[in-house]
Amino acid sequence: MPHNQTLPIWLLLNACDFKSPSGFVDSRTGAAIYAGGLNLGDYFDLTEQEANRLSQTSVGTLHAGRYGMVQVDSGATQAYVKTGAIGLMVAGGQPNLNLVTSYDKGITGAHPVIFLNAITAGQYGFVQELGIANVLCGSSVTVSGSAGMGGIVVSASTGVIDCPTQSGNQTYAINLTLMGIALDPPMPGTKIRVLLELPVLQG
């Protein structure tokens, strides 16, 4: 994934659902046009102010972090490709960090990303890979012990987060599904800020 700090200023990161990685298509044929300085796999490290400025505020305000242009796999479950949901590397086939799918179709723990908005399966948009992300809590959130604001959050089966039970026998599961640290109190069905603790990968 090439690093590109010159982000085209005509777009808002959480309002992208493109038929081509550049966002441009031929008006007659619908074929992708590779122009405009944006390509599949490009990623950007943004400050808080830059991310705020590039936010579609009706969808949410973005925060400091790393954002990348990816394609959503055509086999993704559309209902799980939405604002704040977790995406994963596609299960099976050739590993491709720039092709992500819904949580239920991916390899748990492999290259997790956060969807910024709904992206049509097969199309292109931005995801967040590092920094402070708005992540969707499950419809029922288990908060036990010290979990909550400042506690760890993990991914759950439909690509949302939960707060794990703190016990010694869950060390491996927590490592596999660890998403980060809650900066807001987890509440069922809401999006909270999470300081992502994910591996740094460039594809």
N, CA and C of each residue as an Amber inpcrd file, in Angstrom:
protein
   609
   0.8410000  -1.1720000   0.0000000   0.0000000   0.0000000   0.0000000
   0.8880000   1.2380000   0.0000000   0.8610000   2.0590000  -1.0380000
   1.7260000   3.2370000  -1.0600000   1.2130000   4.3610000  -0.1750000
   2.1480000   4.9960000   0.5420000   1.8070000   6.1500000   1.3630000
   1.7130000   7.3560000   0.4530000   0.6290000   8.1260000   0.5890000
   0.4230000   9.2960000  -0.2620000  -0.1740000  10.3910000   0.5980000
   0.6210000  11.3930000   0.9460000   0.1390000  12.4550000   1.8230000
  -0.5840000  13.5690000   1.0670000  -0.6430000  13.4930000  -0.2580000
  -1.3570000  14.4970000  -1.0310000  -2.7550000  13.9690000  -1.3300000
  -3.6520000  14.1900000  -0.4110000  -5.0110000  13.6670000  -0.5440000
  -5.8300000  14.5790000  -1.4530000  -6.5000000  14.0280000  -2.4670000
  -7.3580000  14.8740000  -3.3000000  -8.4000000  15.5910000  -2.4420000
  -8.5400000  16.8920000  -2.6260000  -9.3800000  17.6640000  -1.7210000
 -10.8510000  17.6870000  -2.1270000 -11.2190000  16.9690000  -3.1920000
 -12.6060000  16.9860000  -3.6550000 -13.4750000  15.9650000  -2.9300000
 -12.9100000  15.2100000  -1.9870000 -13.7120000  14.1600000  -1.3660000
 -13.7420000  14.2770000   0.1480000 -14.7730000  13.6670000   0.7300000
 -14.8690000  13.4970000   2.1710000 -14.7150000  12.0030000   2.4260000
 -13.8350000  11.6280000   3.3530000 -13.4410000  10.2270000   3.5030000
 -14.6040000   9.3000000   3.8310000 -15.5400000   9.7740000   4.6480000
 -16.6480000   8.8900000   5.0470000 -17.8980000   9.1330000   4.2090000
 -17.6890000   9.5450000   2.9650000 -18.7940000   9.6910000   2.0190000
 -18.4310000   9.0430000   0.6820000 -17.4570000   8.1420000   0.6910000
 -16.9620000   7.5320000  -0.5460000 -17.5600000   6.1410000  -0.7560000
 -18.1630000   5.9440000  -1.8930000 -18.6960000   4.6490000  -2.3330000
 -18.5640000   4.6620000  -3.8510000 -17.3220000   4.3890000  -4.3140000
 -16.9410000   4.6210000  -5.7020000 -16.9870000   3.3380000  -6.5250000
 -17.1920000   3.5110000  -7.8310000 -17.1150000   2.3850000  -8.7640000
 -15.7060000   2.1840000  -9.2870000 -14.7920000   3.0910000  -8.9350000
 -13.3760000   2.9500000  -9.2960000 -12.5580000   3.4960000  -8.1360000
 -11.3000000   3.0760000  -7.9820000 -10.5050000   3.5500000  -6.8530000
 -10.2320000   5.0490000  -6.9000000 -10.2530000   5.6550000  -8.0880000
 -10.0110000   7.0950000  -8.1900000 -11.2720000   7.9050000  -7.9030000
 -12.4270000   7.2480000  -7.9770000 -13.6930000   7.9470000  -7.8350000
 -14.2570000   8.4100000  -9.1560000 -13.4990000   8.2340000 -10.2460000
 -13.9380000   8.6790000 -11.5680000 -14.2600000   7.4840000 -12.4580000
 -15.3440000   7.5870000 -13.2160000 -15.6850000   6.5810000 -14.2300000
 -16.0700000   7.2970000 -15.5110000 -15.9280000   6.5960000 -16.6250000
 -16.3470000   7.1460000 -17.9120000 -17.8610000   7.2990000 -17.9120000
 -18.3480000   8.4730000 -18.2730000 -19.7880000   8.7460000 -18.1960000
 -20.6120000   7.9110000 -19.1670000 -19.9940000   7.4120000 -20.2330000
 -20.7410000   6.5970000 -21.1990000 -20.6040000   5.1070000 -20.9280000
 -19.3770000   4.6550000 -20.6450000 -19.1490000   3.2130000 -20.5070000
 -19.1850000   2.7380000 -19.0600000 -18.9710000   3.6580000 -18.1090000
 -18.9010000   3.2620000 -16.7030000 -17.5600000   2.6560000 -16.3280000
 -16.6130000   2.6110000 -17.2810000 -15.2870000   2.0380000 -17.0110000
 -14.5030000   2.9440000 -16.0730000 -13.6890000   2.3260000 -15.2220000
 -12.8750000   3.0800000 -14.2680000 -11.8830000   3.9780000 -14.9820000
 -11.7120000   5.1860000 -14.4580000 -10.6860000   6.1090000 -14.9440000
  -9.6560000   6.2480000 -13.8350000  -8.4080000   5.9320000 -14.1510000
  -7.3370000   5.9910000 -13.1570000  -6.6490000   7.3460000 -13.2650000
  -7.1560000   8.3050000 -12.4950000  -6.6440000   9.6680000 -12.5310000
  -7.0120000  10.3400000 -11.2230000  -6.5280000  11.5430000 -11.0380000
  -6.9200000  12.3050000  -9.8680000  -6.0500000  12.0850000  -8.6550000
  -4.9890000  11.2860000  -8.7920000  -4.0460000  11.1060000  -7.6940000
  -4.4930000  10.1550000  -6.6130000  -5.4790000   9.3090000  -6.8760000
  -5.9590000   8.3660000  -5.8750000  -6.0210000   6.9750000  -6.4810000
  -5.3980000   6.0040000  -5.8180000  -5.3350000   4.6360000  -6.3150000
  -5.6590000   3.6510000  -5.2040000  -6.0480000   2.4490000  -5.5960000
  -6.2970000   1.3860000  -4.6370000  -5.0420000   1.1570000  -3.7960000
  -5.1900000   1.1550000  -2.4760000  -4.0670000   0.9210000  -1.5880000
  -3.3990000   2.1680000  -1.0580000  -3.7280000   3.3290000  -1.6170000
  -3.1570000   4.5600000  -1.0700000  -3.6180000   4.7390000   0.3680000
  -2.7260000   5.2050000   1.2320000  -3.1310000   5.4920000   2.6060000
  -2.5570000   6.8260000   3.0510000  -3.2080000   7.4120000   4.0540000
  -2.9050000   8.7630000   4.5060000  -2.8880000   8.7840000   6.0220000
  -1.9130000   9.4400000   6.6140000  -1.8750000   9.6760000   8.0570000
  -2.3490000  11.0990000   8.2910000  -3.4670000  11.2510000   8.9890000
  -4.0800000  12.5560000   9.1680000  -4.0570000  12.9880000  10.6230000
  -3.8670000  14.2750000  10.8290000  -3.9830000  14.8520000  12.1670000
  -5.4700000  14.9470000  12.5240000  -5.7520000  15.2940000  13.7720000
  -7.1420000  15.4670000  14.1940000  -7.8370000  16.5330000  13.3510000
  -7.1710000  17.6550000  13.1450000  -7.7760000  18.7390000  12.3790000
  -8.0240000  18.3370000  10.9320000  -7.0630000  17.6550000  10.3070000
  -7.2330000  17.2130000   8.9220000  -8.3860000  16.2240000   8.8000000
  -8.4510000  15.2610000   9.7290000  -9.5170000  14.2600000   9.6840000
 -10.8860000  14.9040000   9.9080000 -10.9620000  15.8530000  10.8420000
 -12.2210000  16.5780000  11.0780000 -12.6850000  17.2730000   9.8000000
 -11.7460000  17.9270000   9.1060000 -12.0640000  18.6840000   7.8960000
 -12.5470000  17.7860000   6.7580000 -12.0670000  16.5480000   6.7280000
 -12.4250000  15.6210000   5.6520000 -13.5790000  14.7030000   6.0520000
 -14.3840000  15.1310000   7.0170000 -15.5120000  14.3400000   7.5190000
 -16.8350000  14.8030000   6.9290000 -17.6520000  13.8430000   6.5250000
 -19.0650000  14.1130000   6.2330000 -19.7580000  14.0590000   7.5850000
 -20.0020000  15.2200000   8.1880000 -20.4320000  15.2570000   9.5910000
 -21.7900000  14.6050000   9.8260000 -22.6230000  14.5000000   8.7870000
 -23.8980000  13.8050000   8.9590000 -23.6840000  12.3030000   9.1620000
 -22.5180000  11.7970000   8.7410000 -22.1560000  10.3860000   8.9590000
 -21.3740000  10.2460000  10.2610000 -20.5220000  11.2270000  10.5660000
 -19.7150000  11.2130000  11.7830000 -18.4760000  12.0660000  11.5950000
 -17.8600000  12.4470000  12.7000000 -16.6200000  13.2250000  12.6680000
 -15.4420000  12.2830000  12.8260000 -14.5310000  12.3130000  11.8790000
 -13.3540000  11.4440000  11.9000000 -12.2700000  12.0520000  12.7760000
 -11.3620000  11.1870000  13.2320000 -10.3150000  11.5980000  14.1540000
  -8.9340000  11.2290000  13.6030000  -7.8930000  11.6750000  14.2950000
  -6.5140000  11.4340000  13.8710000  -6.2690000   9.9490000  13.6480000
  -5.5790000   9.6330000  12.5620000  -5.2810000   8.2290000  12.3090000
  -4.8570000   7.9730000  10.8860000  -4.7960000   6.6950000  10.5390000
  -4.4050000   6.2550000   9.1990000  -5.6350000   5.7550000   8.4560000
  -5.8100000   6.2840000   7.2440000  -6.9570000   5.9460000   6.4000000
  -6.4510000   5.3830000   5.0850000  -7.0930000   4.3360000   4.5770000
  -6.6480000   3.7120000   3.3390000  -7.7970000   3.4680000   2.3810000
  -7.4970000   3.5180000   1.0730000  -8.4590000   3.2300000   0.0200000
  -8.4570000   1.7330000  -0.2640000  -9.6140000   1.0890000  -0.1130000
  -9.7330000  -0.3520000  -0.3160000 -10.9190000  -0.6550000  -1.2240000
 -10.9720000  -1.9020000  -1.6600000 -12.1610000  -2.4050000  -2.3510000
 -12.8730000  -3.3630000  -1.4150000 -14.1890000  -3.2690000  -1.3630000
 -14.9870000  -4.2130000  -0.5740000 -15.2810000  -5.4110000  -1.4660000
 -14.9990000  -6.5950000  -0.9720000 -15.1990000  -7.8220000  -1.7370000
 -16.6540000  -7.9520000  -2.1770000 -16.8490000  -8.4500000  -3.3890000
 -18.2040000  -8.5780000  -3.9250000 -19.0600000  -9.5580000  -3.1310000
 -18.4230000 -10.4510000  -2.3660000 -19.1660000 -11.4150000  -1.5580000
 -19.4550000 -10.9530000  -0.1450000 -19.1380000  -9.7090000   0.1820000
 -19.3690000  -9.1930000   1.5370000 -20.8570000  -9.1530000   1.8590000
 -21.1860000  -9.3460000   3.1330000 -22.5690000  -9.1970000   3.6020000
 -22.8460000  -7.7120000   3.7470000 -23.6920000  -7.1720000   2.8830000
 -23.8900000  -5.7270000   2.8020000 -24.3340000  -5.1100000   4.1260000
 -25.1580000  -5.8090000   4.8880000 -25.6720000  -5.2610000   6.1500000
 -24.5630000  -5.0000000   7.1590000 -23.3930000  -5.6640000   7.0070000
 -22.2900000  -5.5010000   7.9520000 -21.2170000  -4.5320000   7.4510000
 -21.4100000  -3.9730000   6.2640000 -20.4650000  -2.9770000   5.7370000
 -21.1080000  -1.6110000   5.9650000 -20.9050000  -1.0730000   7.1560000
 -21.5780000   0.1700000   7.5480000 -20.6890000   0.9520000   8.4910000
 -21.0980000   2.1630000   8.7950000 -20.3130000   3.0610000   9.6310000
 -19.9820000   2.4260000  10.9730000 -18.6820000   2.3550000  11.2760000
 -18.2260000   1.8560000  12.5610000 -18.0540000   0.3570000  12.6640000
 -18.4540000  -0.3920000  11.6350000 -18.3130000  -1.8490000  11.6620000
 -16.8810000  -2.2550000  11.3270000 -16.5190000  -3.4420000  11.7500000
 -15.1760000  -3.9750000  11.5260000 -15.1640000  -4.8150000  10.2530000
 -14.1730000  -4.5700000   9.4050000 -13.9580000  -5.3860000   8.2240000
 -12.6850000  -6.2010000   8.4020000 -12.5400000  -7.2490000   7.5940000
 -11.3910000  -8.1450000   7.7120000 -10.8610000  -8.5460000   6.3410000
  -9.6390000  -9.0660000   6.3520000  -9.0780000  -9.6680000   5.1510000
  -9.9740000 -10.8220000   4.7170000 -10.1790000 -10.9470000   3.4210000
 -11.0640000 -11.9710000   2.8750000 -10.5500000 -13.3700000   3.1990000
 -11.4490000 -14.2480000   3.6240000 -11.0750000 -15.6380000   3.9080000
 -10.8120000 -16.3720000   2.5990000  -9.7150000 -17.1320000   2.5550000
  -9.3930000 -17.9170000   1.3640000  -8.7990000 -17.0660000   0.2630000
  -8.2470000 -17.7150000  -0.7530000  -7.6840000 -17.0000000  -1.8900000
  -6.3640000 -16.3360000  -1.5540000  -5.9110000 -15.5090000  -2.4740000
  -4.6470000 -14.7980000  -2.3200000  -4.7830000 -13.6790000  -1.2940000
  -3.9030000 -13.6250000  -0.2760000  -3.9800000 -12.5190000   0.6780000
  -3.8410000 -11.1720000  -0.0300000  -4.7350000 -10.2490000   0.2810000
  -4.7370000  -8.9350000  -0.3530000  -5.2140000  -7.9360000   0.6830000
  -4.3120000  -7.1020000   1.2040000  -4.6570000  -6.1540000   2.2530000
  -5.5690000  -5.0450000   1.7610000  -5.6880000  -4.8780000   0.4500000
  -6.5150000  -3.8100000  -0.0970000  -7.8970000  -4.2980000  -0.5190000
  -8.1940000  -5.5580000  -0.2570000  -9.5120000  -6.1380000  -0.5090000
 -10.0420000  -6.6130000   0.8380000 -11.0990000  -5.9770000   1.3170000
 -11.6430000  -6.3360000   2.6260000 -13.0830000  -6.7990000   2.4730000
 -13.5630000  -7.4780000   3.4890000 -14.9250000  -7.9910000   3.4530000
 -15.5900000  -7.7620000   4.7960000 -16.8460000  -8.1200000   4.8660000
 -17.5670000  -8.0210000   6.1350000 -16.9900000  -9.0370000   7.1100000
 -17.1660000  -8.7620000   8.3920000 -16.5520000  -9.5720000   9.4420000
 -16.8930000 -11.0510000   9.3050000 -18.1250000 -11.3530000   8.9480000
 -18.5780000 -12.7500000   8.8850000 -17.9530000 -13.5300000   7.7390000
 -17.3540000 -12.8490000   6.7670000 -16.7550000 -13.5170000   5.6070000
 -15.2290000 -13.4940000   5.6440000 -14.6450000 -12.9390000   6.7110000
 -13.2030000 -12.7440000   6.7540000 -12.4860000 -13.6940000   7.6900000
 -11.1820000 -13.5080000   7.7730000 -10.3300000 -14.2900000   8.6710000
 -10.2220000 -13.5210000   9.9760000 -10.8230000 -14.0340000  11.0390000
 -10.8420000 -13.3330000  12.3200000  -9.4250000 -13.0000000  12.7720000
  -9.2080000 -11.7370000  13.0960000  -7.9020000 -11.2910000  13.5650000
  -6.9430000 -10.8830000  12.4660000  -7.2880000 -11.1580000  11.1910000
  -6.3810000 -10.8420000  10.0900000  -6.7140000  -9.4860000   9.4840000
  -5.8150000  -8.5370000   9.6390000  -5.9160000  -7.1900000   9.0780000
  -7.2880000  -6.5540000   9.3140000  -7.6580000  -6.3140000  10.5720000
  -8.9340000  -5.6350000  10.8270000  -8.8690000  -4.1610000  10.4340000
  -9.9810000  -3.6560000   9.9220000 -10.1310000  -2.2460000   9.5650000
 -11.5100000  -1.7970000  10.0350000 -11.7160000  -0.4790000  10.0770000
 -13.0050000   0.0710000  10.4650000 -13.6320000   0.7530000   9.2580000
 -14.8580000   0.3430000   8.9130000 -15.5750000   0.9980000   7.8250000
 -16.0220000   2.3830000   8.2830000 -15.8350000   3.3830000   7.4350000
 -16.2170000   4.7540000   7.7600000 -17.6610000   5.0480000   7.3820000
 -18.1770000   4.2960000   6.4260000 -19.5400000   4.4800000   5.9350000
 -19.9380000   3.2130000   5.1880000 -21.1910000   3.1440000   4.7790000
 -21.6400000   2.0040000   3.9700000 -20.9750000   2.0890000   2.5950000
 -20.3980000   0.9750000   2.1620000 -19.7790000   0.8820000   0.8370000
 -20.4080000  -0.3240000   0.1530000 -20.8770000  -0.1310000  -1.0540000
 -21.5200000  -1.2040000  -1.8000000 -20.5060000  -2.3090000  -2.0840000
 -20.9020000  -3.5670000  -1.8530000 -20.0130000  -4.7030000  -2.1230000
 -19.5240000  -4.6310000  -3.5680000 -18.2050000  -4.7780000  -3.7350000
 -17.5830000  -4.6930000  -5.0470000 -17.0480000  -3.3120000  -5.3690000
 -17.4230000  -2.2960000  -4.5730000 -16.9940000  -0.9290000  -4.8420000
 -15.8790000  -0.5020000  -3.8850000 -15.4780000   0.7610000  -3.9880000
 -14.2890000   1.2740000  -3.3210000 -14.6420000   2.3710000  -2.3280000
 -13.8560000   2.4660000  -1.2700000 -14.0320000   3.5250000  -0.2910000
 -12.8890000   3.4900000   0.7050000 -12.9870000   4.3560000   1.7060000
 -11.9370000   4.4520000   2.7100000 -12.3000000   3.6630000   3.9620000
 -11.2630000   3.1280000   4.6090000 -11.3770000   2.4930000   5.9220000
 -10.3140000   3.1120000   6.8260000 -10.4670000   2.9110000   8.1200000
  -9.4450000   3.3730000   9.0620000  -8.6830000   2.1790000   9.5930000
  -7.3630000   2.3330000   9.6960000  -6.4890000   1.2430000  10.1190000
  -5.7750000   1.5160000  11.4400000  -5.5290000   2.7780000  11.7620000
  -4.8330000   3.1560000  12.9930000  -5.4440000   4.4370000  13.5310000
  -5.1440000   4.7420000  14.7840000  -5.5600000   6.0050000  15.3700000
  -6.7980000   5.8740000  16.2310000  -7.5720000   6.9450000  16.2850000
  -8.7990000   6.9810000  17.0790000  -9.9710000   6.8370000  16.1220000
 -10.6800000   5.7300000  16.2340000 -11.7590000   5.4140000  15.2980000
 -13.1100000   5.3990000  16.0100000 -14.1570000   5.6980000  15.2440000
 -15.5270000   5.5470000  15.7270000 -15.9660000   4.1250000  15.4170000
 -16.1540000   3.3100000  16.4710000 -16.4390000   1.8930000  16.2840000
 -17.8030000   1.5660000  16.8880000 -18.5500000   0.7440000  16.1770000
 -19.9120000   0.4040000  16.5700000 -19.9300000  -0.6740000  17.6560000
 -20.6480000  -0.3900000  18.7310000 -20.8480000  -1.3900000  19.7890000
 -21.9760000  -2.3420000  19.3790000 -21.9410000  -3.5520000  19.8960000
 -22.9970000  -4.5110000  19.6420000 -24.3140000  -4.0830000  20.2740000
 -25.4000000  -4.7460000  19.8730000 -26.7210000  -4.3930000  20.4020000
 -26.8420000  -4.7030000  21.8830000 -25.9930000  -5.6230000  22.3590000
 -25.8790000  -5.8460000  23.7990000 -24.3920000  -5.9130000  24.1160000
 -23.9380000  -5.0630000  25.0020000 -22.5170000  -4.9780000  25.3320000
 -22.3180000  -5.5240000  26.7350000 -21.4140000  -6.4970000  26.8600000
 -21.0930000  -7.0570000  28.1580000 -19.9920000  -6.2180000  28.7830000
 -20.2820000  -5.5580000  29.8730000 -19.2680000  -4.7810000  30.5740000
 -19.0490000  -5.4470000  31.9200000 -17.8460000  -5.9910000  32.1040000
 -17.5700000  -6.7050000  33.3460000 -16.2790000  -6.1970000  33.9690000
 -16.2220000  -6.2090000  35.2800000 -15.0160000  -5.7950000  35.9800000
 -14.6600000  -4.3610000  35.6530000 -13.4190000  -4.1490000  35.2080000
 -12.9480000  -2.7960000  34.9240000 -13.2110000  -2.3740000  33.4920000
 -13.8980000  -3.2340000  32.7170000 -14.1700000  -2.8830000  31.3240000
 -15.0650000  -1.6530000  31.2720000 -14.9730000  -0.9100000  30.2180000
 -15.7120000   0.3310000  30.0570000 -14.7500000   1.3540000  29.5070000
 -14.9360000   2.6270000  29.8310000 -14.0040000   3.6390000  29.3540000
 -12.6200000   3.3230000  29.9170000 -11.6320000   3.1970000  29.0450000
 -10.2930000   2.8150000  29.4660000 -10.0640000   1.3200000  29.4560000
 -11.1170000   0.5440000  29.2280000 -10.9870000  -0.9140000  29.1610000
 -10.7600000  -1.3680000  27.7340000 -10.3530000  -2.6150000  27.5710000
 -10.1280000  -3.1370000  26.2220000 -11.4540000  -3.5200000  25.5860000
 -11.4870000  -3.4060000  24.2690000 -12.6500000  -3.8400000  23.5080000
 -12.1790000  -4.8230000  22.4380000 -13.0420000  -5.7850000  22.1460000
 -12.7070000  -6.8350000  21.1870000 -13.8000000  -6.9260000  20.1310000
 -13.4570000  -7.5380000  19.0120000 -14.4400000  -7.7100000  17.9460000
 -15.3740000  -8.8600000  18.2820000 -16.6240000  -8.7240000  17.8440000
 -17.6400000  -9.7510000  18.0500000 -18.1310000 -10.2490000  16.6910000
 -18.9980000 -11.2290000  16.6920000 -19.3150000 -12.0210000  15.5030000
 -19.8500000 -11.2580000  14.2970000 -20.5330000 -10.1500000  14.4700000
 -21.0740000  -9.4470000  13.3010000 -20.2930000  -8.1750000  12.9780000
 -19.0760000  -8.0710000  13.5100000 -18.2410000  -6.9320000  13.1780000
 -18.4820000  -5.7200000  14.0410000 -18.9480000  -5.9400000  15.2580000
 -19.1250000  -4.8760000  16.2430000 -18.1760000  -5.1570000  17.3910000
 -18.1340000  -4.2690000  18.3950000 -17.2470000  -4.5160000  19.5200000
 -18.0090000  -4.8770000  20.7790000 -17.2930000  -5.5400000  21.6800000
 -17.8110000  -5.9190000  22.9840000 -16.6710000  -5.7580000  23.9770000
 -17.0040000  -5.7970000  25.2580000 -16.0080000  -5.7290000  26.3190000
 -15.8480000  -7.1460000  26.8770000 -14.6510000  -7.7210000  26.8140000
 -14.4910000  -9.1110000  27.2270000 -14.4520000  -9.2790000  28.7390000
 -14.8290000 -10.4610000  29.1820000 -14.6460000 -10.8300000  30.5850000
 -13.1540000 -10.9290000  30.8510000 -12.7050000 -10.3400000  31.9480000
 -11.2780000 -10.3390000  32.2700000 -10.9400000 -11.6110000  33.0500000
 -10.3880000 -12.5980000  32.3620000  -9.9790000 -13.8250000  33.0510000
  -8.7730000 -14.4240000  32.3370000  -7.9790000 -15.1520000  33.0670000
  -6.7330000 -15.6960000  32.5440000  -6.9000000 -16.6260000  31.3720000
  -8.0150000 -17.3640000  31.3050000  -8.1690000 -18.3490000  30.2340000
  -8.6040000 -17.7250000  28.9100000  -8.7460000 -16.3910000  28.8320000
  -9.1580000 -15.7580000  27.5850000  -8.0270000 -14.9770000  26.9200000
  -6.8200000 -15.1760000  27.3710000  -5.6950000 -14.4180000  26.8240000
  -5.5720000 -14.5840000  25.3150000  -5.6660000 -15.7910000  24.8070000
  -5.5020000 -16.0350000  23.3740000  -6.6330000 -15.4040000  22.5780000
  -7.8630000 -15.5530000  23.0330000  -8.9970000 -14.9840000  22.3170000
  -8.8960000 -13.4710000  22.2740000  -8.4560000 -12.8540000  23.3670000
  -8.3270000 -11.4030000  23.4010000  -7.2510000 -10.9460000  22.4190000
  -6.1300000 -11.6530000  22.3450000  -5.0820000 -11.2830000  21.4030000
  -5.5730000 -11.3690000  19.9610000  -6.3830000 -12.3750000  19.6680000
  -6.8570000 -12.5980000  18.3150000  -7.8750000 -11.5500000  17.8880000
  -8.7070000 -11.1050000  18.8140000  -9.8040000 -10.2090000  18.4650000
  -9.6600000  -8.8050000  19.0540000  -8.5310000  -8.5180000  19.6980000
  -8.3140000  -7.2220000  20.3250000  -8.4220000  -6.0920000  19.2960000
  -9.2330000  -5.0910000  19.5990000  -9.3660000  -3.9240000  18.7280000
  -8.6780000  -2.7000000  19.3190000  -8.7560000  -2.5360000  20.6510000
  -8.1030000  -1.3810000  21.2430000  -8.6770000  -1.0100000  22.5880000
  -8.5450000   0.2710000  22.9400000  -8.9480000   0.7960000  24.2390000
 -10.1350000   1.7360000  24.0480000 -11.1930000   1.5350000  24.8260000
 -12.3750000   2.3910000  24.7510000 -12.0620000   3.7690000  25.3260000
 -12.3240000   4.8130000  24.5560000 -12.1530000   6.1840000  25.0320000
 -13.4750000   6.7880000  25.4990000 -14.5610000   6.1050000  25.2210000
 -15.8940000   6.4740000  25.7030000 -16.5070000   5.2370000  26.3500000
 -17.4740000   5.4030000  27.2480000 -18.1250000   4.2300000  27.8340000
 -18.8920000   3.4450000  26.7640000 -18.6430000   2.1430000  26.6170000
 -19.3960000   1.3430000  25.6450000 -20.8810000   1.3040000  26.0040000
 -21.7110000   1.5410000  25.0150000 -23.1610000   1.5220000  25.1770000
 -23.7670000   0.7280000  24.0310000 -24.7580000  -0.1190000  24.2880000
 -25.3390000  -0.9480000  23.2280000 -25.7920000  -0.1400000  22.0130000
 -25.3920000  -0.5970000  20.8270000 -25.8480000  -0.0210000  19.5760000
 -25.3430000   1.3720000  19.2540000 -24.3290000   1.8510000  19.9770000
 -23.8030000   3.1930000  19.7150000 -22.3830000   3.0950000  19.1670000
 -21.9050000   4.1970000  18.5910000 -20.5170000   4.2720000  18.1440000
 -19.7140000   5.0100000  19.2060000 -18.5850000   4.4300000  19.5900000
 -17.7160000   5.0610000  20.5750000 -16.3200000   5.2300000  19.9740000
 -15.5530000   6.1490000  20.5420000 -14.1670000   6.3230000  20.1050000
 -13.3150000   5.2210000  20.7170000 -12.5090000   4.5980000  19.8720000
 -11.6080000   3.5260000  20.3010000 -10.2010000   3.8570000  19.8160000
  -9.2300000   3.8180000  20.7200000  -7.8310000   3.9460000  20.3310000
  -7.4090000   2.5870000  19.8000000  -7.2670000   2.4750000  18.4880000
  -6.9930000   1.1850000  17.8570000  -5.6050000   0.6730000  18.2390000
  -5.5280000  -0.6000000  18.5620000  -4.2680000  -1.2920000  18.8610000
  -4.1190000  -2.4270000  17.8740000  -3.8660000  -2.0820000  16.6150000
  -3.8100000  -3.0580000  15.5390000  -2.4140000  -3.1170000  14.9470000
  -2.0450000  -4.2320000  14.3180000  -0.7210000  -4.3030000  13.6850000
  -0.6240000  -3.3340000  12.5130000   0.5600000  -2.7740000  12.3030000
   0.7960000  -1.8670000  11.1790000   1.1660000  -2.7010000   9.9560000
   0.3700000  -2.5770000   8.8990000   0.6030000  -3.3550000   7.6910000
   0.5070000  -2.4570000   6.4740000   1.3870000  -2.6610000   5.5170000
   1.2820000  -2.0070000   4.2270000   1.2550000  -3.0850000   3.1620000
   0.2760000  -3.0210000   2.2820000   0.1090000  -4.0820000   1.3020000
   0.5820000  -3.7260000  -0.0720000
